Amino acid sequence: MKCQNSKVFLQIAKFLLILLFTYTGISKLLGHGQFAAQLSMQPHLAPVSIFLSGMLPAAELLTVLLILFDLTTLLGLLSAT
């Protein structure tokens, strides 16, 4: 019974993380100009804001792909933290 509960919890956690990272990655890509502008207004991030505005959504979507496949689920969960 305990093993079944932990499997259900893991599936729910994976689903919620996939939902979260997919939403944030796609919304940053769709509003790329606004996201890049907001990053450039941050004093410490301004020098690398163009790089980050492309890499952050890519990293979020890569995390989703890692969580989706059983072979790389642990790596995806670690990258989500």
TIKE-272401 format. One record per residue (C-alpha): residue number from 1; residue in three letters; x, z, y. Coordinates in steps of 0.1 Angstrom, whole numbers, m for minus. Layout:
TIKE-272401
<rec><nr>NUM</nr><rest>ala</rest><c1>X</c1><c3>Z</c3><c2>Y</c2></rec>
...
end
This chain:
TIKE-272401
<rec><nr>1</nr><rest>met</rest><c1>0</c1><c3>0</c3><c2>0</c2></rec>
<rec><nr>2</nr><rest>lys</rest><c1>28</c1><c3>9</c3><c2>24</c2></rec>
<rec><nr>3</nr><rest>cys</rest><c1>46</c1><c3>m24</c3><c2>17</c2></rec>
<rec><nr>4</nr><rest>gln</rest><c1>14</c1><c3>m43</c3><c2>24</c2></rec>
<rec><nr>5</nr><rest>asn</rest><c1>9</c1><c3>m25</c3><c2>57</c2></rec>
<rec><nr>6</nr><rest>ser</rest><c1>45</c1><c3>m33</c3><c2>68</c2></rec>
<rec><nr>7</nr><rest>lys</rest><c1>40</c1><c3>m70</c3><c2>59</c2></rec>
<rec><nr>8</nr><rest>val</rest><c1>8</c1><c3>m71</c3><c2>80</c2></rec>
<rec><nr>9</nr><rest>phe</rest><c1>25</c1><c3>m54</c3><c2>109</c2></rec>
<rec><nr>10</nr><rest>leu</rest><c1>54</c1><c3>m79</c3><c2>107</c2></rec>
<rec><nr>11</nr><rest>gln</rest><c1>31</c1><c3>m109</c3><c2>107</c2></rec>
<rec><nr>12</nr><rest>ile</rest><c1>12</c1><c3>m95</c3><c2>137</c2></rec>
<rec><nr>13</nr><rest>ala</rest><c1>44</c1><c3>m88</c3><c2>156</c2></rec>
<rec><nr>14</nr><rest>lys</rest><c1>57</c1><c3>m123</c3><c2>148</c2></rec>
<rec><nr>15</nr><rest>phe</rest><c1>24</c1><c3>m139</c3><c2>160</c2></rec>
<rec><nr>16</nr><rest>leu</rest><c1>24</c1><c3>m120</c3><c2>192</c2></rec>
<rec><nr>17</nr><rest>leu</rest><c1>60</c1><c3>m128</c3><c2>200</c2></rec>
<rec><nr>18</nr><rest>ile</rest><c1>54</c1><c3>m165</c3><c2>192</c2></rec>
<rec><nr>19</nr><rest>leu</rest><c1>24</c1><c3>m164</c3><c2>215</c2></rec>
<rec><nr>20</nr><rest>leu</rest><c1>43</c1><c3>m146</c3><c2>243</c2></rec>
<rec><nr>21</nr><rest>phe</rest><c1>75</c1><c3>m167</c3><c2>242</c2></rec>
<rec><nr>22</nr><rest>thr</rest><c1>56</c1><c3>m200</c3><c2>239</c2></rec>
<rec><nr>23</nr><rest>tyr</rest><c1>34</c1><c3>m192</c3><c2>269</c2></rec>
<rec><nr>24</nr><rest>thr</rest><c1>63</c1><c3>m181</c3><c2>291</c2></rec>
<rec><nr>25</nr><rest>gly</rest><c1>86</c1><c3>m210</c3><c2>281</c2></rec>
<rec><nr>26</nr><rest>ile</rest><c1>60</c1><c3>m236</c3><c2>287</c2></rec>
<rec><nr>27</nr><rest>ser</rest><c1>47</c1><c3>m221</c3><c2>319</c2></rec>
<rec><nr>28</nr><rest>lys</rest><c1>83</c1><c3>m221</c3><c2>333</c2></rec>
<rec><nr>29</nr><rest>leu</rest><c1>88</c1><c3>m257</c3><c2>323</c2></rec>
<rec><nr>30</nr><rest>leu</rest><c1>55</c1><c3>m268</c3><c2>339</c2></rec>
<rec><nr>31</nr><rest>gly</rest><c1>62</c1><c3>m249</c3><c2>371</c2></rec>
<rec><nr>32</nr><rest>his</rest><c1>99</c1><c3>m257</c3><c2>370</c2></rec>
<rec><nr>33</nr><rest>gly</rest><c1>103</c1><c3>m263</c3><c2>408</c2></rec>
<rec><nr>34</nr><rest>gln</rest><c1>86</c1><c3>m230</c3><c2>417</c2></rec>
<rec><nr>35</nr><rest>phe</rest><c1>105</c1><c3>m211</c3><c2>390</c2></rec>
<rec><nr>36</nr><rest>ala</rest><c1>139</c1><c3>m225</c3><c2>402</c2></rec>
<rec><nr>37</nr><rest>ala</rest><c1>130</c1><c3>m217</c3><c2>438</c2></rec>
<rec><nr>38</nr><rest>gln</rest><c1>121</c1><c3>m181</c3><c2>429</c2></rec>
<rec><nr>39</nr><rest>leu</rest><c1>154</c1><c3>m177</c3><c2>410</c2></rec>
<rec><nr>40</nr><rest>ser</rest><c1>174</c1><c3>m191</c3><c2>439</c2></rec>
<rec><nr>41</nr><rest>met</rest><c1>159</c1><c3>m164</c3><c2>462</c2></rec>
<rec><nr>42</nr><rest>gln</rest><c1>175</c1><c3>m137</c3><c2>441</c2></rec>
<rec><nr>43</nr><rest>pro</rest><c1>209</c1><c3>m128</c3><c2>457</c2></rec>
<rec><nr>44</nr><rest>his</rest><c1>228</c1><c3>m124</c3><c2>424</c2></rec>
<rec><nr>45</nr><rest>leu</rest><c1>213</c1><c3>m153</c3><c2>406</c2></rec>
<rec><nr>46</nr><rest>ala</rest><c1>214</c1><c3>m179</c3><c2>434</c2></rec>
<rec><nr>47</nr><rest>pro</rest><c1>247</c1><c3>m194</c3><c2>423</c2></rec>
<rec><nr>48</nr><rest>val</rest><c1>235</c1><c3>m201</c3><c2>388</c2></rec>
<rec><nr>49</nr><rest>ser</rest><c1>198</c1><c3>m206</c3><c2>395</c2></rec>
<rec><nr>50</nr><rest>ile</rest><c1>197</c1><c3>m243</c3><c2>386</c2></rec>
<rec><nr>51</nr><rest>phe</rest><c1>214</c1><c3>m236</c3><c2>353</c2></rec>
<rec><nr>52</nr><rest>leu</rest><c1>191</c1><c3>m206</c3><c2>345</c2></rec>
<rec><nr>53</nr><rest>ser</rest><c1>160</c1><c3>m225</c3><c2>354</c2></rec>
<rec><nr>54</nr><rest>gly</rest><c1>166</c1><c3>m249</c3><c2>325</c2></rec>
<rec><nr>55</nr><rest>met</rest><c1>182</c1><c3>m225</c3><c2>300</c2></rec>
<rec><nr>56</nr><rest>leu</rest><c1>157</c1><c3>m196</c3><c2>301</c2></rec>
<rec><nr>57</nr><rest>pro</rest><c1>127</c1><c3>m217</c3><c2>290</c2></rec>
<rec><nr>58</nr><rest>ala</rest><c1>149</c1><c3>m235</c3><c2>264</c2></rec>
<rec><nr>59</nr><rest>ala</rest><c1>161</c1><c3>m201</c3><c2>250</c2></rec>
<rec><nr>60</nr><rest>glu</rest><c1>125</c1><c3>m188</c3><c2>249</c2></rec>
<rec><nr>61</nr><rest>leu</rest><c1>113</c1><c3>m219</c3><c2>230</c2></rec>
<rec><nr>62</nr><rest>leu</rest><c1>143</c1><c3>m217</c3><c2>207</c2></rec>
<rec><nr>63</nr><rest>thr</rest><c1>134</c1><c3>m181</c3><c2>199</c2></rec>
<rec><nr>64</nr><rest>val</rest><c1>99</c1><c3>m193</c3><c2>189</c2></rec>
<rec><nr>65</nr><rest>leu</rest><c1>114</c1><c3>m218</c3><c2>165</c2></rec>
<rec><nr>66</nr><rest>leu</rest><c1>137</c1><c3>m192</c3><c2>150</c2></rec>
<rec><nr>67</nr><rest>ile</rest><c1>108</c1><c3>m168</c3><c2>145</c2></rec>
<rec><nr>68</nr><rest>leu</rest><c1>87</c1><c3>m195</c3><c2>128</c2></rec>
<rec><nr>69</nr><rest>phe</rest><c1>110</c1><c3>m202</c3><c2>99</c2></rec>
<rec><nr>70</nr><rest>asp</rest><c1>115</c1><c3>m176</c3><c2>72</c2></rec>
<rec><nr>71</nr><rest>leu</rest><c1>152</c1><c3>m183</c3><c2>69</c2></rec>
<rec><nr>72</nr><rest>thr</rest><c1>158</c1><c3>m175</c3><c2>106</c2></rec>
<rec><nr>73</nr><rest>thr</rest><c1>131</c1><c3>m150</c3><c2>113</c2></rec>
<rec><nr>74</nr><rest>leu</rest><c1>155</c1><c3>m120</c3><c2>116</c2></rec>
<rec><nr>75</nr><rest>leu</rest><c1>177</c1><c3>m139</c3><c2>141</c2></rec>
<rec><nr>76</nr><rest>gly</rest><c1>146</c1><c3>m149</c3><c2>161</c2></rec>
<rec><nr>77</nr><rest>leu</rest><c1>134</c1><c3>m113</c3><c2>162</c2></rec>
<rec><nr>78</nr><rest>leu</rest><c1>168</c1><c3>m101</c3><c2>173</c2></rec>
<rec><nr>79</nr><rest>ser</rest><c1>170</c1><c3>m127</c3><c2>200</c2></rec>
<rec><nr>80</nr><rest>ala</rest><c1>135</c1><c3>m116</c3><c2>212</c2></rec>
<rec><nr>81</nr><rest>thr</rest><c1>148</c1><c3>m81</c3><c2>220</c2></rec>
end
